[in-house]
Amino acid sequence: MTMLHLPKKMLYALEAVVDIAFNARPDPVQSKEITKRQGIPLRYLEQVMQQLVHGGILKGVRGPRGGYRLARERRRITAGDVIRVISSAETEEEETQIFASEIGQNVVGPLWEEAQAALLAQLDAVTLEDLCQRALDKGRVEAPGDGSHFEI
């Protein structure tokens, strides 16, 4: 079975936001901590984090104990919200160049838009709270505050 893949940047964004949802209590989470726990290259992570701050998913906290926190409660942020923020960084010009032919624009393009809409609808039904619970259910993480190591 062939599977569609989300770009690494989107996957990194989801991983980072779930990590922050677990670990940003009481102190904000620093990028280097996420890199250590999740193995996300710091150069990608910093770009993603800034996009998530500008998109209203995260808040940046300055200072020596600074880092990132969720901008809203984790039950009020969906996986779809995170994906939209990261995908909005792509230019519309890149998207329109994909379907240059008449068939591409009138047949394949609308099909792809329908598929993307269905995927986003499914992602909108999943909150960060749900993802945190899935991680707990899978035994991949322990509740924060116990010095645990978090990996997905």
MILUM-716941 format. One record per residue: z, y, x of N, C-alpha, C, O in turn. Coordinates in steps of 0.001 Angstrom, whole numbers, padded with zeros to 6 digits, always signed. Each point is the difference from the previous one (the first is absolute). Last residue first. Example, Ala and Ser with C-alpha at 12.3 -4.5 7.8 and 13.67 -1.06 7.14 Angstrom:
2
+007080-002250+012850+000060+001190+000820+000730+001090-000770+000169+001108+000509/-000239-006828-000219+000000+001190-000890+000000+001200+000900+000665-000019+001036/
***
This chain:
152
+021191+009584+007909-000801-000594-001078-001204-000641+000653-000843-000575-000688/+006169+002320+002225-001408-000323+000305-000663-000543-001243+000613-000727-000782/+004340+002933+002899-000891-000023-001147-001425-000245+000438-000570+000784+000759/+006088-001534+000824-001345+000266+000515-000963-000185-001160+000074-001014-000694/+005459+002331+000527-001061-000991-000033-001313+000513+000584-000199+001199+000194/+004896+000647-001033-000552-000109+001347-001168-000973+000072-000343-000482+001079/+002730+001972-005040+000602-001168+000624-000549-000239+001399+000220-001054+000595/-001600+004543-003748+001392+000214+000319+000668-001190+000647+001177+000071+000355/-005403-000569-003808+000321+000942+001070+001500+000118+000217+000805-000275-000890/-002978-004314-000966+000357+001325-000507+000370+000915+001155+000622-000447+000964/-003923-003363+000274+001326+000012-000592+000293+001419-000432-000643+000946+000455/-004135-003990+000303+000806+001167+000322+001369-000172-000650+000141-000681-001015/-003542-002542+000509-000554+000649+001186+000817+001206+000436-000258+000578+001056/+000443-003818-004978+000925-000214+001109-000472+000640+001283+000453-000377+001080/-002321+000436-005668-000656-000863+000987+000910-000283+001190-000338-000794+000877/+001763+003762-004320-000209-001320-000599-000608-000998+000987+000309-001191-000038/+000175+005749+001321+001311-000652-000102-000146-001426-000531+000622-000930+000513/-004480+003552-000428+000422-000309+001370+001354-000707+000001+000201-000961+000742/-001805+002548-004844-000809-001140+000466+000419-000417+001404+000124-001189+000293/+001805+005079-002059+000559-001193-000626-000774-001249+000425+000599-001050+000236/-002227+005192+001172+001274-000276+000677+000631-001265-000571+000537-000819+000746/-004371+002385-002864-000335-000551+001318+001263-000327+000797+000055-001014+000696/+000439+003152-004907-000518-001362-000169-000289-000658+001353+000327-001168+000211/+000909+005684-000199+001155-000812-000396-000431-001461-000151+000694-000906+000459/-003989+004090+000221+000677-000338+001256+001244-000829-000287+000357-000872+000792/-004053+000435-004498+000748+001091+000626+000561-000445+001352+000001-001187+000328/-004261-000254-003790+000968-000499+000977+000671+001191+000679-000658+000802+000663/-002950-000436-003825+001016-000768-000730+001105-000512+000929+000977-000590-000463/-004906+002885+002014+000852+000948-000710+001115-000689-000773+000998+000632-000349/-004359-003168+002549+000925+000572+000975+000940+001014-000645+001138+000158+000441/-004558-002017-003089+000950-001051+000355+001044+000534+000988+001187-000304-000125/-004664+003163-001045+000838-000234-001178+001046-001070+000300+001155+000124-000408/-004405+000729+003681+001005+001062-000057+000915-000164-001211+001196+000277+000085/-004794-003287+000310+000966-000214+001077+001098+001059-000047+001182-000326+000105/-004754+000829-003075+000813-001154-000391+001072-000283+001058+001146-000294-000337/-004298+003649+001271+000880+000444-001083+000924-001139-000442+001181+000225-000268/-004530-001196+003432+001059+000818+000593+000991+000466-001060+001208+000013+000240/-005000-002325-001710+000874-000907+000751+001161+000769+000624+001142-000459-000029/-004477+002939-002146+000767-000778-000978+000993-000928+000709+001152-000129-000416/-004169+002514+003105+000984+000915-000578+000872-000711-001030+001205+000245-000063/-004830-002612+001898+001057+000175+001001+001091+000931-000521+001182-000242+000240/-004986-000321-002909+000732-001259+000066+001177+000128+000961+001112-000428-000308/-004106+004079+000053+000895-000106-001166+000801-001305-000027+001164+000000-000400/-004328+000432+003956+001052+001029+000057+000940-000062-001191+001215-000060+000189/-005123-002698-000097+001049-000476+000901+001168+000993+000057+001162-000406-000033/-004808+001679-002757+000444-001347-000342+001200-000416+000865+001081-000286-000513/-003347+004610+000901+000060-000242-001440+000543-001367-000397+000401-000191-001148/-000951+001798+005822+000660+001066-000747+000232-000368-001464+001039+000348-000562/-003407-003357+003410+001355+000195+000504+000767+001015-000830+001159-000220-000350/-005691-000429-000554+000780-001158-000445+001451+000144+000459+000930-000300-000749/-003885+003561+002264+000170+000126-001447+000839-001163-000551+000884+000204-000832/-000041+001102+005963-001133-000394-000835+000313+000182-001479+001154+000189-000384/+002132+000687+003852-001106+000946+000120-001169-000341-000921-000740+000901-000395/+006026-002036+001313-000969-000356-001030-001141+001009-000019-000046+000877-000862/+003464-000378+004102-000031-001454-000133-001099-000425-000957-000689-000987+000256/+001941+005568+000539-001022-000536+000888-000111-001513-000099-001024-000566+000381/+004401+003059-002692-001305+000122-000643-001114-000552+000880-001035-000417-000521/+005541+000464+002149-000125-000891-001143-001394+000068-000620-000556-001028-000384/+001731+003955+003943-000087-001380+000486-000233-000969-001148-000767-000954+000133/+001573+005463-001195-001324-000167+000619-000183-001427+000496-001071-000581-000174/+005234+002127-001490-000913-000442-001052-001392-000240+000566-000742-000842-000504/+005081+000270+003659-000818+001043-000605-000916-000586-001062-000423-001152+000095/+005521-000468+001413-001408-000257+000266-000833+001079-000688+000387+000510-001052/+004239-000637+000388-000303+000559+001318-001455-000252+000398-000544+000695+000858/+002623-002501-004788-000482+001368-000203-000332+000685+001319-000693+001017+000019/+002657-005398-000230-001448-000009-000243-000545+001406-000216-001183+000243+000238/+005862-000876+000375-000716-000354+001215-001511+000053-000220-000738+000460+000872/+003525+000358-004576+000241+001020+001019-000821-000295+001248-000642+000895+000551/+000585-004098-004032-000760+001219-000341+000172+001083+001060-000966+000670+000365/+003522-004660+000001-001414-000238+000302-000832+001247-000291-000892+000339+000777/+005452-000241-001975-000137-000035+001463-001476-000151+000378-000492+000712+000875/+001601-000965-005438+000230+001359+000505-000249+000063+001506-000651+000920+000496/+000553-005163-002596-001203+000799-000268+000134+001428+000498-000965+000566+000513/+004668-003446-000419-000920-000346+001085-001296+000788-000163-000610+000410+000987/+004799+001913-003197-000733-001259-000117-000833-000256+001248-000263+000906+000791/+004962+001936-002421-001158+000016+000900-000679-001356-000117+000640-001038+000163/+003495+002079-002344-000957+001007-000482-001219+000163+000907-000808+000908-000192/+004676-003730+001035-000543-000498-001270-001030+000958-000590-000675-000333-000974/+003076+001411+004953-000985-001046+000251-000552-000607-001276-001086-000579+000019/+002689+005760+000349+000634-001311-000085-001055-001083+000144-001138+000189-000431/-000313+004208+002754+000492-000308-001348+000717-001345+000053-000052-000701+001010/-001649+002449+002931+000059+001282-000699+000529-000159-001428+000480+000957-000608/+000696-004012+005130-000855+000043-001174+000172+001350-000688+001105+000542-000042/-000278-000633+005254+000639-000519-001206-001048-000022-001102-001030+000666+000099/+001306-000119+005781-000652+000050-001311+000871-000640-001066+000715-000973+000242/+000655+003555+004546-000902-001109-000276-000621+000189-001365-000414+001104-000353/+004742+000849+004058-001013+000129-001032-000860-001242-000139+000195-000996+000697/+003597+002595+002235+000181-001198-000833-000996+000002-001148+000220-000615-001044/-000369+004191+004138+000196-001166+000862+000221-001295-000779-000333-001076+000497/-002508+004933-002958+001240-000036+000768+000149-001291+000772-000802-000921-000153/-001840+001910-004779-000042+000444+001398+001347-000156+000679+001038-000158-000644/-003829-002337-003540+001299+000603+000309-000011+000340+001483-000186-000879+000842/-003627-000204-005069+000330-000004+001410+001328+000722+000207+000230+001063-000575/-002248-003854-003794+000500+001288+000479+000296-000168+001480+000616-000984+000409/-004189-001830-004003+001124+000085+000937+000420+001445+000213-000759+000933-000262/-002617-001826-002854+000651-001305-000043+001269+000020+000860+001027-000562-000380/-004466+004170-000300+001182-000009-000847+000681-001351-000149+000834-000176-000889/-004784+001820+003649-000299-000545-001317+001206-000132-000917-000138-000459-001134/+000451+001932+005695-000857+000967-000696-000325-000461-001418-000214+000825-000888/+002622-003807+003584+000815+001195-000226-000814+001020-000794+000481+000541-000996/-002720-004363+002380+000936-000336-001072+000949+001162-000304+000405+000182-001148/-003423+000183+004769-000754-000025-001257+000931-000275-001182-000154+000592-001068/+002013-000827+005357-000308+001384-000346-000792+000076-001306+000237+000890-000817/+000694-005152+002558+001218+000641-000476-000266+001449-000408+000502+000461-001025/-003999-002970+003017+000297-000475-001343+001208+000740-000572-000016+000423-001156/-001097+000361+005647-001035+000546-000877+000305-000339-001457-000071+000860-000877/+002860-002780+004138+000240+001447-000115-001032+000666-000917+000354+000870-000796/-000868-005515+001832+001134+000270-000872+000223+001495-000194+000219+000447-001125/-003457-002172+004191-000433-000090-001401+001117+000465-000925-000232+000713-000976/+001257-000880+005527-001076+000983-000178-000547-000015-001427-000342+001054-000537/+003660-004252+001961+000533+001340-000250-001099+001021-000251+000178+000907-000813/-000603-006204-000375-000192+000881+001159+000411+001440-000341-000385+000530-001042/+002604-004792-001274-001090+000937-000275-000149+000907+001221+000977+000609+000436/+002361-004220-001377-001080-000208+000955-001209+000892-000245-001099-000304+000464/+005670-000166-002697-001230-000441-000665-001169-000241+000961-000998-000611-000383/+005516+002061+001823+000191-001032-001028-001310-000584-000519-000099-001207-000224/+000025+004760+003481+000734-001145+000551+000113-001133-001024-000225-001163+000333/-001682+005241-001701-000879-000663+000967+000668-001256+000551-000632-001049+000126/+003201+003830-002825-000989-000720-000807-000940-000771+000909-000330-001154-000277/+003415+003948+002355+000697-001129-000613-000965-000847-000833+000060-001230+000023/-001601+005261+001892+000146-001035+001031+000743-001222-000534-000249-001118+000450/-000270+004978-003220-001252-000740+000190+000159-001132+001006-000524-001095-000199/+004838+002726-002548-000893+000551+001019-001210-000909+000175+000087-001214-000185/+003394+002210-004152-000564-001015+000890-000964+000677+000973-000860+000780-000409/+005489+001314-002201-001451-000196-000078-000468-001025+001042+000704-000286+000969/+004311-000119-002907-000799+000849+000893-001486-000235-000207-000408-001084-000415/+003943-001373-001866+000074+001389-000414-000895+000915+000841-000298+001120-000415/-002099-004310-000912+001317+000306-000546+001044-000299+001054+000009-001131+000484/-004964+000162-000508+000284+001438+000065+001322+000368-000657+000109+001065-000607/-002529-005566+000959+000824+000413+001132+000391+001467+000059+000688+000398+000941/-003516-002850-004360+001151-000839+000333+000973+000672+000955+001213-000163-000131/-005259+002314-001113+000734-000243-001245+001250-000839+000250+001013+000181-000676/-004053+000506+004209+000824+001183-000248+000828-000183-001275+001162+000404-000053/-004254-003756+001065+001035+000023+001032+000949+001171-000243+001218-000163+000068/-004999-000063-002748+000980-001014-000407+001145-000054+001021+001163-000132-000379/-004704+002950+001426+000728+000531-001143+001034-001009-000503+001108+000387-000373/-004011-001683+003890+000917+001050+000441+000836+000523-001163+001202+000218+000155/-004616-003391-001054+001087-000600+000785+001043+001046+000379+001202-000237-000121/-005107+001758-002039+000848-000775-000912+001189-000619+000739+001130+000045-000485/-004332+002199+003084+000712+000944-000858+000942-000733-000947+001154+000395-000162/-004056-002920+002871+001086+000578+000788+000831+000950-000854+001227+000020+000100/-005078-001756-002056+001013-001048+000152+001191+000512+000790+001147-000270-000355/-004817+003109-000037+000650-000158-001299+001102-001059+000066+001081+000179-000561/-003738+000505+004392+000785+001197-000245+000762-000111-001330+001155+000415-000088/-004321-003748+001363+001296-000109+000687+000903+001177-000317+001207-000164-000177/-004907-001119-003465+000025+000496+001379+001409-000078+000587+000993+000122-000717/-002303-003620-002995+000340+001411+000044-000048+000441+001460+000339-000775+000894/-003233-003362-002903+001138+000410+000815+000215+001496-000139-000947+000785+000049/-001372-005296-002870-000138+001389+000400+001260+000382+000770+001093-000473-000310/-002996-004646+000086+000928+000981-000548-000363+001390+000474-000464+000187+001125/-001719-005513-001931-000068+001259+000731+000918+001003-000677+000011+000139-001223/+000042-005717+001372+000000+001182-000844+000000+001242+000887+000831+000124+000900/
***
